[in-house]
Every structure is written in C-alpha cells, then in structure tokens.
Amino acid sequence: MASRFDRSEVDKISFDGDSRVQWRKANLNGRNYVEAYIYGEPVSGNWKATVFLLHGFPDLAVGWRYQIPHLLNLGFRIVAPDQLGYGRSDAPDDFNEYAYKKIAADFALLAHQLGESRIVLCGHDWGAALAYKIYHHHRALVSHIITVCVPYSAPRANYIPLDELVARFFPNFGYQLQFRSGEVEKAIRTRDDVQQFLLSMYGGRTAEGEAVWSAEEGIKLDKVGSFRPSPLLKGEDLEFYTTEFSRHGVHGPLNWYRLTEINFNDEKQYASTPKIEVPLLFIQALKDLTLPPESMSKSMGKTIPNLTIEQLNTSHWALTEDPKGVNEAIGRFLGRYFLEKSSL
C-alpha cells in the first residue's frame, strides 16, 4: 500500500531547467527579488487570471512545486516569489522591512508591472496571513483568495502583546516567542546547522524517534546535530532547501515573527471594516499541531460572507504531504468562477 507521503503520481516542476516556468527578477520599491520569483503561463499563451502563490515559513517559492503544473493546466498564469528574507530575495537585517504593508506594496507593484489590475491570491502559512493583509491594503487588486492552514484573523482595534496572547489564549503559539528571541540565529550558523533547522520544522526526529519541535516551545536547540530526515523533506528537496536557506541564514525568515505590533498599527484602521468581500477558499489541515482545527477557523464565516472550507487529513505541510488533495480543492474552487473555455 502506498504511503500517504507518496507523491509519485503528482506532477511537479523541477528545481532547475523546467521549460514550463522561468525564474525572473524584479526590483520592487527598492528591494531586489533577484531571480526570485517563478513565472509561468499556460501553453496556449492565454490565461483566465494570474495567481500569486505566497509561501510561508520556512519555505520557498518551490514549496508550490506540486501546485504550479496543476494551475498552468487549468489555464492560469502563476507568479510564485521567494518572500523577502528567503532564497534569492533580499534579506534586510532590519525587521521593520518585513511589515505586511510594505510587502503588500511590493506585490501590488509586481502585479502592475505584469499588467494585472486584479489577481488571485493563494497563500500558505505566513503567505496565507499575508494574503489577508494584501486584501485589506489593496482591496481593488484582489478578486479571489485561497489560503492553506492559517485561518483569517480579523484586524483588531486593541493590541495584545504576543507573550500575553500565548499565556492567555494560544499556548500553541509559544514557539513564536522562541523564534523572535534571537536564540535560533545563535544556534543555526553553518550549512549543516541550516539543514538541521529545516529538518526540525518538517517533522524530522532524533535517531531514538524523539520529536525535536513543539508548538508550545519551538525547536530543541540543544539537540541540533541529531535530527534525521523527514519523509516531507529529503533527498534533492532537502539539498535544494539547504542551499537556498544558506544564502542568508535564518535571520531574515525569523524577522517575520518580530512584527506583531508594527503590523497591528498598520492594520488597526481596518478593524471597523473587517469583512473580506471576495470569494475565499480555506484549506484546513486537520493534523496541524500549530493550528488545531477545534480552536481555529470557527468564526471565519462571520467576516467572510463567501467562504468555502475544505479539510485535509494532513499536518501543516499540506502542499507537499497531500498535493493531490490541495490541487483538487483549488480546482473545484476556481472552477466555479473561471469558465474552462475562457483561456482555451
């Protein structure tokens, strides 16, 4: 019987030399995305819409490698950037540069450069959170939203510090306190360290089978060096990710966790208009340790009138754990709004 991690029958783009896509560069508001976004068009040269694929932590544009061929075959143009701090994009030391509002402006400009006045946003993890924020900052730009794992949290008028949020409401966000502390950067310095860091996040364990990451505490940094490969990240995938994360180290990606108050101040103006008025598909992972379904997404329908929820029996890494399920959910959703004949 095939493992649930068996993805052999699902098409994916290769990391180098795939004729279906190009690696493109862009300078967006003074920040360089150098050979840092994947671009692809349907074979016909016509497309129904342009889909921006926004990855999360710790991932890359190629985190969408199983979804990109599917979207191209469905007749959509795709744009998948390495987020700021990742891979081949700039990685500023100043965490203020990673504010949602600034990155939203980057991608609004990229859409304009590509000749699009409206786009479909598709995000996973921090990319999902970013998709919601792009909508608020640039409502006229967004026609549809697809998010994976991270539910919508409406803008608030009152700020709750992260440590209080963890202590009072969400102990499963405790790992974020470690990620913003600076301790991970101190422990993760060499290429081998980077690989160990990636393994800890993708389900790697020690030789004794001990888990090396928990939602409540983060990475067991004292055990770095003993992490074994995970079924979700191994072989050429692991080597590619290790090389790309070694370009800048982990400081840039971790900066995304240091912006709680800055993002709040940028978004509190939307607390009085919290609804997302465009069609939205939320793909929920039922085995996500960070975002347990019993406590997440329950109130999304109150602020998203046109909401579709699909559930998959996966961990947080749904894009690679069950790419067929993700692709089918995306296809069903987009098929309601974009006629097949429109791009063929």
CORFENQUI-V936398 format. One record per backbone hydrogen bond with DSSP energy under -1.0 kcal/mol. CO is the residue of the C=O (numbers start at 1). NH is the residue of the N-H. E is the energy in kcal/mol with one decimal. If there is no record, write none. Layout:
# CORFENQUI-V936398
((CO	NH	E) (CO	NH	E))
This chain:
# CORFENQUI-V936398
((3	6	-2.0) (7	10	-1.8) (18	21	-1.5) (22	39	-2.9) (24	37	-1.7) (26	33	-3.5) (28	31	-1.5) (31	28	-3.0) (32	90	-2.3) (33	26	-2.0) (36	82	-4.0) (37	24	-2.9) (38	80	-2.6) (39	22	-2.6) (40	78	-2.6) (42	45	-1.8) (49	77	-2.2) (50	120	-2.7) (51	79	-2.4) (52	122	-2.6) (54	124	-2.2) (56	59	-1.8) (60	63	-2.2) (61	64	-1.8) (62	65	-2.0) (64	68	-2.3) (65	13	-1.6) (67	71	-2.5) (68	72	-2.4) (69	73	-2.5) (70	74	-1.6) (71	76	-2.3) (72	75	-1.2) (75	48	-2.9) (77	51	-3.3) (78	40	-2.0) (79	53	-2.9) (80	38	-3.3) (83	86	-2.4) (86	89	-2.4) (90	85	-3.0) (94	97	-1.6) (95	98	-1.7) (96	99	-1.4) (99	103	-2.2) (100	104	-3.2) (101	105	-1.6) (102	106	-1.8) (103	107	-2.2) (104	108	-2.1) (105	109	-2.1) (106	110	-2.1) (107	111	-2.3) (108	112	-2.0) (109	113	-2.6) (110	114	-1.6) (111	116	-2.7) (112	115	-1.7) (119	143	-2.7) (120	52	-3.0) (121	146	-2.8) (122	54	-3.1) (123	148	-2.3) (124	127	-2.2) (125	128	-1.3) (125	129	-1.9) (126	130	-2.8) (127	131	-1.9) (128	132	-1.9) (129	133	-1.6) (130	134	-3.0) (131	135	-1.9) (132	136	-1.6) (133	137	-2.6) (134	138	-2.6) (138	141	-1.6) (141	119	-2.8) (144	121	-2.4) (145	281	-2.5) (146	123	-2.5) (147	283	-3.1) (148	125	-1.6) (148	150	-1.6) (161	165	-2.5) (162	166	-2.6) (163	167	-2.1) (164	168	-2.7) (165	169	-2.2) (165	170	-2.6) (170	173	-2.1) (171	174	-1.8) (173	176	-1.6) (174	177	-1.3) (175	179	-2.3) (176	180	-1.7) (178	181	-1.1) (182	186	-1.3) (183	187	-1.3) (184	188	-2.2) (190	194	-2.5) (191	195	-2.3) (192	196	-2.1) (193	197	-2.7) (194	198	-2.4) (195	199	-2.4) (196	200	-2.2) (197	201	-1.4) (198	202	-1.6) (199	204	-3.2) (205	228	-3.3) (206	209	-2.2) (210	206	-2.0) (212	220	-2.4) (214	218	-2.8) (215	175	-2.5) (218	214	-1.8) (219	221	-1.7) (220	223	-2.1) (221	224	-1.4) (223	226	-2.1) (230	233	-1.1) (233	230	-1.1) (234	237	-1.2) (235	239	-2.1) (236	240	-2.4) (237	241	-2.5) (238	242	-2.4) (239	243	-2.3) (240	244	-2.5) (241	245	-2.7) (242	246	-1.4) (245	249	-1.7) (250	254	-2.1) (251	255	-1.3) (253	256	-1.1) (254	257	-1.9) (255	258	-2.0) (259	263	-3.1) (260	264	-1.8) (261	265	-2.4) (262	266	-1.8) (263	267	-1.5) (264	268	-1.9) (267	270	-2.2) (268	271	-1.7) (270	273	-1.1) (279	145	-2.1) (280	308	-2.6) (281	147	-2.8) (282	310	-2.4) (283	149	-3.1) (284	312	-2.9) (285	288	-1.3) (292	295	-1.7) (297	300	-1.1) (299	302	-1.5) (300	303	-1.2) (300	304	-1.2) (303	276	-2.7) (306	280	-2.6) (308	282	-3.1) (310	284	-3.1) (312	286	-3.0) (312	314	-1.7) (314	287	-2.9) (316	318	-1.1) (317	321	-2.4) (318	322	-2.2) (322	326	-2.2) (323	327	-2.9) (324	328	-2.4) (325	329	-2.1) (326	330	-2.5) (327	331	-2.7) (328	332	-2.4) (329	333	-2.1) (330	334	-2.8) (331	335	-2.1) (333	336	-1.1) (334	337	-1.1) (334	338	-2.0) (339	342	-1.3) (340	343	-1.1))
